[in-house]
């Protein structure tokens, strides 16, 4: 327990949860690079029970278009051109004026199939569309997340 100050840089930003059942907070905005995909009523949930990031279909589709993600029949993840990944924009959440970034290194997976490198987004939407962003364990690498049970709040900072 407790906050490990050596695990993050910058200021810790605290936000009260908006749901008693889940670790959900309101954020001022969500951007992909310079493109705003949510500017009002944006809710982000932190959930260590899933690995990937799940978002509202309409907003995730905007990300797909920006990075030219291709549909893979029968699966919910999208493939991307491995040679273009380094130019992909950050996914940025603004919480109480502080910008928190998840870079392409955190949201793009890479694997080899035979001798071919295969890249894919670890951000998706789901069939029963959600109205919030769900930050799975992969979002807990670039972000230092504190779950404050006593005060019903989440603390966020960039991990070191």
ZIKA-V742994 format. One record per residue. N is the residue number from 0. RES is the residue in one letter. SS is DSSP state (H for helix, E for strand, - for the rest). OMEGA is omega in whole degrees, 0 to 359 (999 if undefined). NEAR is the number of other C-alpha atoms within 12 Angstrom. Layout:
<<N & RES & SS & OMEGA & NEAR> <N & RES & SS & OMEGA & NEAR>>
//
This chain:
<<0 & X & - & 178 & 8> <1 & X & - & 180 & 13> <2 & X & - & 178 & 17> <3 & X & - & 188 & 16> <4 & X & H & 179 & 19> <5 & X & H & 182 & 15> <6 & X & H & 180 & 22> <7 & X & E & 177 & 24> <8 & X & E & 180 & 18> <9 & X & E & 181 & 18> <10 & X & E & 172 & 21> <11 & X & E & 177 & 29> <12 & X & E & 183 & 28> <13 & X & E & 179 & 26> <14 & X & E & 179 & 32> <15 & X & E & 179 & 29> <16 & X & - & 182 & 27> <17 & X & - & 179 & 21> <18 & X & - & 179 & 19> <19 & X & - & 184 & 14> <20 & X & - & 185 & 13> <21 & X & - & 179 & 24> <22 & X & - & 182 & 32> <23 & X & E & 177 & 28> <24 & X & E & 173 & 37> <25 & X & E & 175 & 31> <26 & X & E & 184 & 34> <27 & X & - & 180 & 25> <28 & X & E & 176 & 31> <29 & X & E & 182 & 38> <30 & X & E & 168 & 31> <31 & X & E & 188 & 33> <32 & X & - & 180 & 23> <33 & X & - & 184 & 17> <34 & X & E & 178 & 19> <35 & X & E & 177 & 24> <36 & X & E & 174 & 31> <37 & X & E & 182 & 31> <38 & X & - & 176 & 20> <39 & X & - & 181 & 16> <40 & X & - & 180 & 17> <41 & X & E & 180 & 29> <42 & X & E & 179 & 34> <43 & X & E & 178 & 39> <44 & X & E & 176 & 39> <45 & X & E & 190 & 38> <46 & X & - & 181 & 28> <47 & X & - & 178 & 20> <48 & X & - & 177 & 16> <49 & X & - & 183 & 18> <50 & X & - & 188 & 22> <51 & X & - & 174 & 31> <52 & X & E & 179 & 37> <53 & X & E & 180 & 39> <54 & X & - & 176 & 36> <55 & X & - & 187 & 28> <56 & X & H & 183 & 24> <57 & X & H & 180 & 22> <58 & X & H & 178 & 32> <59 & X & H & 178 & 38> <60 & X & H & 177 & 26> <61 & X & H & 176 & 26> <62 & X & H & 179 & 38> <63 & X & H & 181 & 30> <64 & X & H & 181 & 20> <65 & X & H & 182 & 26> <66 & X & H & 178 & 33> <67 & X & - & 179 & 22> <68 & X & - & 182 & 29> <69 & X & E & 179 & 21> <70 & X & E & 174 & 18> <71 & X & - & 183 & 15> <72 & X & - & 174 & 9> <73 & X & - & 179 & 7> <74 & X & - & 183 & 16> <75 & X & - & 179 & 23> <76 & X & - & 180 & 28> <77 & X & E & 177 & 30> <78 & X & E & 177 & 31> <79 & X & E & 180 & 33> <80 & X & - & 182 & 24> <81 & X & H & 182 & 25> <82 & X & H & 181 & 14> <83 & X & H & 187 & 18> <84 & X & H & 182 & 27> <85 & X & H & 179 & 18> <86 & X & H & 181 & 18> <87 & X & - & 181 & 29> <88 & X & - & 175 & 26> <89 & X & - & 168 & 29> <90 & X & E & 188 & 40> <91 & X & E & 176 & 34> <92 & X & E & 178 & 39> <93 & X & E & 182 & 32> <94 & X & E & 180 & 30> <95 & X & - & 177 & 21> <96 & X & - & 180 & 17> <97 & X & E & 179 & 23> <98 & X & E & 179 & 27> <99 & X & E & 187 & 36> <100 & X & E & 168 & 30> <101 & X & E & 185 & 34> <102 & X & - & 178 & 30> <103 & X & H & 179 & 32> <104 & X & H & 180 & 25> <105 & X & H & 184 & 31> <106 & X & H & 175 & 41> <107 & X & E & 176 & 36> <108 & X & E & 178 & 26> <109 & X & E & 176 & 22> <110 & X & E & 176 & 15> <111 & X & E & 173 & 12> <112 & X & E & 189 & 9> <113 & X & - & 178 & 7> <114 & X & - & 183 & 7> <115 & X & E & 176 & 11> <116 & X & E & 181 & 16> <117 & X & E & 180 & 21> <118 & X & E & 183 & 29> <119 & X & E & 177 & 35> <120 & X & E & 175 & 40> <121 & X & - & 174 & 37> <122 & X & E & 183 & 42> <123 & X & E & 169 & 36> <124 & X & - & 180 & 31> <125 & X & - & 183 & 24> <126 & X & - & 177 & 14> <127 & X & - & 189 & 11> <128 & X & - & 177 & 17> <129 & X & - & 180 & 22> <130 & X & - & 182 & 25> <131 & X & - & 172 & 36> <132 & X & E & 178 & 40> <133 & X & E & 183 & 36> <134 & X & E & 179 & 38> <135 & X & - & 186 & 29> <136 & X & - & 180 & 25> <137 & X & - & 177 & 31> <138 & X & H & 179 & 40> <139 & X & H & 174 & 35> <140 & X & H & 180 & 26> <141 & X & H & 180 & 29> <142 & X & E & 172 & 34> <143 & X & E & 186 & 33> <144 & X & E & 177 & 37> <145 & X & E & 177 & 33> <146 & X & E & 182 & 28> <147 & X & E & 184 & 19> <148 & X & - & 184 & 17> <149 & X & - & 183 & 11> <150 & X & - & 179 & 14> <151 & X & - & 181 & 21> <152 & X & E & 177 & 27> <153 & X & E & 174 & 34> <154 & X & E & 183 & 36> <155 & X & E & 174 & 40> <156 & X & E & 177 & 36> <157 & X & E & 180 & 30> <158 & X & E & 174 & 25> <159 & X & - & 999 & 15>>
//
